[in-house]
Amino acid sequence: MFWHNFKYSVKTLLKNKILLFWVFAFPIVLGVFFHLAFQNIEKNEKLKIIDIGVVDDLQFQNRSIFKEALNTLSEKGENQMFSITYGDEEELHEQLEKKEITGYVSFGKDDVYLFVRKSGINETIFRYVIDEIASNEKIINHYISDGMSYVGNENVDFNMMIQNMMQTIESSQGNIENVSNENLSYTMIEYYTLIAMACLYGGIFAMVIMNSKLANMNATGKRTAISSLSKGKLIISSLLASYIVQLLGIVLLFLFTIICLKVDYGHHLPFVILLSFVGCLGGLSLGIFVSAMFKKNENTKTGILIAFTMLGCFLSGMMGITMKYTIDKYIPILNKINPASMITDGFYSLYYYGPNKRFFFNIISILLFTIVLTAVSIREIRRQKYDSI
């Protein structure tokens, strides 16, 4: 009876055209729209040469380290960072107000003054570079001062002093180890939410299957309720059928986005598949929960499930990449209980950093979400009683 009901449930789900549209076709159509919208967005946002100004006065002429560093950074070529305009402070201030330059720098006897109009990526880069040059200048001047005090002393190894100075400068730089994916793309979060949405939409299958076993929903449920068959086996076999069909939809979505849309999910495909399969369990439990908790007709339950899924995907960044970061900043607990955000964050962590603690934390969170919702749903189903069938 188990396998007979399993086979019957699979056929029933695959013949429901409305369900197949929402779970199979809709995510693919949405993926096509994402591809059309985002395929050129990052090409237009590559970092360009930054226009800056330098107050060219006697103080600047005496800062030979700054002069050399800025000249190097403004040399034409692939590594050019700045395009520098030299002039007096009044002229540069006027250019800054007209937004012709990102900012300008002036020099005192021992200090450096940076002027910008706003906060932004170019302004941050400009400030970071100036701070680094100033820091290195202090180190070099310190060693020069020490070296001058030892002039004439034959016991001092000046070559060793120079090597120590260079090592100090190198150690003052930020030691950053690049452990991220080679092909980084912040628009990938849109495709992650697409996968999360497909996983949760699979809950519609579970909801429809559960509705067919409830006596207050249809004639099939009434016959199931009064039959001598094992209710547990019927429900488990039906839910297994819905999970298998749901996985089929996820596989088709992956194949379409990878082969047709050329989406790069990174180098950890087995973990990507693992997270997707676990995410489908979350969708399955959500469908059971909606079916058990809401005493409405099937269309209303479907609307509730779709609305909840779309809200979760919206909060996890589908309709705007910054939304995910906004929620993480101001209402972090919301993303901790949002299954779409759990799936998205797991993909995000895997894509950038590989299978680390954050990735497995999201796996465990989804499993806990599944267990809690399933337990609540089973308790509610057991409490349901009917005066007559």
C-alpha positions in Angstrom: 0.0 0.0 0.0 2.9 2.4 0.8 4.4 2.2 -2.7 1.0 2.1 -4.4 0.0 5.4 -2.6 3.5 6.9 -3.4 3.1 6.2 -7.1 -0.5 7.5 -7.1 0.5 10.7 -5.3 3.4 11.3 -7.8 1.0 11.0 -10.8 -1.6 13.2 -9.1 1.0 16.0 -8.5 2.5 15.8 -12.0 -1.0 16.1 -13.6 -1.8 19.3 -11.7 -0.9 22.0 -14.2 -1.3 24.9 -11.7 1.1 23.3 -9.3 3.6 22.6 -12.0 3.5 26.2 -13.1 4.2 27.7 -9.7 6.9 25.1 -8.7 8.6 24.4 -12.1 7.8 27.2 -14.6 7.5 30.3 -12.5 11.1 30.2 -11.0 12.5 29.6 -14.5 10.7 32.5 -15.9 11.8 34.7 -13.0 15.4 33.5 -13.6 15.2 34.7 -17.2 14.0 38.1 -16.0 16.9 38.3 -13.5 19.4 37.4 -16.2 18.1 40.1 -18.6 18.1 42.7 -15.8 21.5 42.0 -14.2 23.7 40.6 -17.0 25.4 44.0 -17.6 24.9 45.8 -14.3 28.3 44.9 -12.9 30.2 45.7 -16.1 28.9 49.3 -15.8 30.0 49.6 -12.1 33.7 48.7 -12.5 36.0 51.1 -10.5 37.1 54.0 -12.6 40.1 56.3 -12.2 39.4 58.7 -9.4 39.8 62.5 -10.0 41.5 64.1 -7.0 43.2 67.4 -6.3 46.5 68.3 -4.5 47.3 71.7 -3.1 50.6 72.4 -4.8 52.4 74.7 -2.3 55.7 74.8 -0.4 54.5 72.3 2.2 53.7 69.7 -0.5 57.0 70.2 -2.3 58.8 69.4 1.0 56.8 66.1 1.3 58.9 64.0 -1.1 57.4 60.7 0.0 53.9 62.0 -0.8 55.0 63.4 -4.1 56.6 60.1 -5.2 53.7 58.0 -4.0 51.0 60.1 -5.7 53.1 60.3 -8.9 53.2 56.5 -9.0 49.5 56.1 -8.4 48.7 58.6 -11.2 51.0 57.1 -13.9 49.0 56.1 -16.9 48.5 52.4 -17.4 46.4 49.5 -16.2 47.3 50.2 -12.5 46.4 53.9 -12.6 44.3 54.8 -9.6 44.2 58.6 -9.6 44.0 61.5 -12.0 45.5 64.4 -10.1 44.8 68.1 -10.5 47.4 70.4 -8.9 46.5 73.9 -7.9 45.9 76.3 -5.0 43.3 75.5 -2.3 40.7 78.0 -3.6 40.7 76.5 -7.1 40.4 73.0 -5.8 37.6 73.8 -3.4 35.7 75.3 -6.3 36.2 72.2 -8.3 35.1 70.1 -5.4 31.9 72.0 -5.1 31.2 71.6 -8.8 31.8 67.8 -8.3 34.7 67.9 -10.8 36.9 66.1 -8.3 36.2 63.5 -5.6 38.3 65.4 -3.0 41.6 67.2 -2.5 44.4 67.0 0.0 46.5 69.8 1.5 49.6 69.7 3.8 50.7 71.4 7.0 54.1 71.1 8.5 53.4 67.7 10.0 49.8 67.1 9.2 47.7 66.1 6.2 44.2 67.5 5.6 41.7 65.7 3.4 38.6 67.4 2.0 35.6 65.6 0.4 31.9 66.5 -0.1 30.3 63.2 0.9 30.9 59.6 1.9 31.2 57.1 -0.9 33.4 54.3 -2.4 35.8 56.7 -4.2 36.1 59.0 -1.1 36.8 55.9 1.1 39.5 54.7 -1.2 41.1 58.2 -1.4 41.2 58.5 2.4 42.6 55.0 2.8 45.5 55.7 0.4 46.4 59.0 2.0 46.3 57.4 5.4 48.6 54.6 4.3 51.1 57.0 2.7 51.1 59.2 5.8 51.7 56.1 8.0 54.6 54.9 5.9 56.0 58.5 5.8 56.2 58.5 9.6 57.9 55.2 9.7 60.5 56.2 7.1 61.1 59.6 8.9 61.6 57.8 12.2 64.3 55.6 10.8 66.0 58.4 9.0 66.1 60.4 12.3 67.6 57.4 14.1 70.0 56.8 11.3 71.3 60.4 11.4 72.0 60.1 15.1 74.4 57.3 14.3 76.4 58.9 11.5 80.1 58.3 12.0 79.5 55.3 14.2 81.3 52.4 12.5 79.5 49.8 14.7 76.1 50.6 13.1 74.9 48.4 10.2 72.9 50.9 8.1 71.9 48.1 5.6 70.3 46.3 8.5 68.5 49.4 9.5 67.1 49.8 6.0 65.9 46.2 6.0 64.2 46.7 9.4 62.5 49.8 8.1 61.1 47.9 5.0 59.9 45.0 7.2 58.2 47.5 9.5 56.4 49.1 6.5 55.3 45.7 5.2 54.1 44.6 8.6 52.0 47.8 8.9 50.0 46.8 5.9 46.8 44.8 6.4 47.5 41.1 6.0 44.5 39.9 4.1 44.1 36.3 2.9 41.9 35.9 -0.1 39.8 32.8 0.6 36.8 33.9 -1.5 35.5 32.7 -4.8 37.4 33.9 -7.9 34.3 35.1 -9.7 32.6 37.4 -7.1 29.2 38.8 -8.0 26.9 40.6 -5.6 24.0 40.0 -7.9 24.3 36.3 -7.2 22.1 36.9 -4.1 19.2 37.3 -6.5 19.7 33.8 -7.8 20.1 32.5 -4.3 16.7 33.9 -3.4 15.3 32.4 -6.5 16.5 28.9 -5.4 15.1 29.6 -1.9 11.8 30.6 -3.4 11.7 27.4 -5.5 12.4 25.3 -2.4 9.6 27.0 -0.4 7.2 26.8 -3.3 7.6 23.1 -3.2 5.6 23.3 0.0 2.5 23.6 -2.2 2.9 20.0 -3.1 3.0 19.0 0.6 0.0 21.2 1.3 -2.1 19.7 -1.5 -1.2 16.2 -0.4 -2.1 16.9 3.2 -5.4 18.5 2.2 -6.3 15.3 0.4 -5.9 13.4 3.8 -8.0 15.8 5.8 -11.7 14.9 6.2 -12.9 18.5 6.2 -11.3 19.3 2.9 -12.7 16.8 0.3 -14.3 13.5 -0.3 -10.9 11.7 -0.6 -10.0 12.9 2.9 -13.4 11.6 4.3 -12.8 8.2 2.8 -9.2 8.1 4.1 -10.4 9.1 7.6 -12.9 6.1 7.9 -10.7 3.5 6.1 -8.8 0.9 8.0 -5.5 1.7 6.3 -2.6 3.0 8.3 -2.9 6.8 8.3 0.8 7.2 9.1 1.9 5.2 6.0 -0.4 7.1 3.7 0.8 10.5 4.9 4.5 9.5 4.8 4.3 8.0 1.4 2.4 11.0 0.1 4.9 13.5 1.6 7.8 11.5 0.2 6.1 11.7 -3.3 5.8 15.5 -2.9 9.4 15.8 -1.8 10.7 13.8 -4.8 8.6 15.9 -7.3 9.9 19.1 -5.5 13.5 17.9 -5.9 12.8 17.4 -9.6 11.8 21.0 -9.9 15.0 22.2 -8.1 17.2 20.0 -10.4 15.5 21.5 -13.5 16.0 25.0 -12.2 19.7 24.4 -11.5 20.2 22.9 -15.0 18.4 25.8 -16.6 20.3 28.5 -14.8 23.7 26.8 -15.2 23.4 25.7 -18.8 21.2 28.4 -20.3 21.8 31.5 -18.1 25.5 30.6 -17.4 25.1 31.2 -13.6 28.2 30.4 -11.7 27.3 28.8 -8.3 31.0 28.4 -7.3 33.2 25.4 -6.9 31.3 23.6 -4.2 28.4 22.1 -6.2 27.9 19.1 -3.8 27.3 21.5 -0.9 25.0 23.6 -3.1 22.9 20.5 -3.8 22.9 19.6 -0.1 21.6 23.0 0.9 18.9 22.9 -1.8 17.7 19.5 -0.7 17.6 20.6 2.9 15.8 23.8 1.9 13.2 21.6 0.2 12.6 20.0 3.6 11.9 23.4 4.9 9.4 24.1 2.1 7.8 20.7 2.8 7.3 21.5 6.5 5.9 24.9 5.6 3.3 23.3 3.4 2.2 20.8 6.1 2.0 23.7 8.6 -0.3 25.8 6.4 -2.5 22.8 5.6 -2.9 21.9 9.3 -3.2 25.3 10.9 -5.5 27.2 8.6 -9.1 26.0 8.4 -9.7 27.4 4.9 -10.3 26.0 1.4 -7.4 24.9 -0.8 -7.2 28.1 -2.9 -7.0 30.3 0.3 -4.3 28.1 1.7 -2.3 28.3 -1.5 -2.6 32.1 -1.4 -1.3 32.1 2.2 1.6 29.9 1.4 2.6 31.9 -1.7 2.3 35.2 0.2 4.4 33.9 3.0 7.1 32.6 0.6 7.2 35.9 -1.4 7.5 37.9 1.8 10.3 35.8 3.0 12.1 36.1 -0.3 11.6 39.9 -0.3 13.2 40.2 3.2 16.1 38.0 2.0 16.9 40.3 -0.9 15.0 39.1 -4.0 13.4 42.5 -4.8 16.3 44.5 -3.7 19.8 43.4 -2.7 20.1 45.9 0.1 17.0 44.6 1.9 18.9 41.6 3.2 21.6 43.9 4.7 19.0 46.3 6.1 17.2 43.5 7.9 20.5 42.0 9.2 21.4 45.4 10.6 18.1 46.5 12.2 16.1 43.3 12.8 18.6 40.4 12.7 16.2 38.0 14.5 13.8 38.2 11.5 16.4 36.7 9.2 17.2 34.0 11.8 13.6 32.6 11.6 13.0 33.3 7.9 13.6 30.1 6.0 14.2 32.0 2.7 16.9 34.0 4.4 18.5 30.8 5.9 18.8 29.2 2.5 20.0 32.5 0.8 22.6 33.1 3.6 23.8 29.5 3.3 24.4 29.9 -0.4 26.0 33.3 0.1 28.4 31.9 2.7 29.2 28.9 0.5 29.8 31.1 -2.6 32.2 33.5 -0.9 33.9 31.5 1.8 33.2 27.8 1.1 31.7 25.2 3.5 32.5 27.0 6.8 30.7 27.2 10.2 28.2 29.8 8.9 27.1 27.5 6.1 26.5 24.5 8.4 24.8 26.8 10.9 22.2 27.6 8.2 21.8 23.9 7.4 21.1 23.2 11.1 18.8 26.2 11.3 16.7 24.9 8.4 16.5 21.4 9.9 15.3 22.9 13.2 12.8 25.0 11.4 11.5 21.8 9.7 11.3 19.8 12.9 9.5 22.5 14.8 6.9 23.2 12.1 6.3 19.5 11.5 5.9 18.8 15.2 3.4 21.6 15.6 1.5 20.5 12.5 1.3 16.8 13.7 0.0 18.0 17.1 -2.7 20.1 15.4 -3.8 17.3 13.1 -4.1 14.8 16.0 -6.3 17.3 17.9 -8.7 17.6 15.0 -12.0 15.9 15.6 -15.2 15.7 13.6 -18.8 15.4 14.8 -19.7 13.7 11.6 -18.1 12.7 8.3 
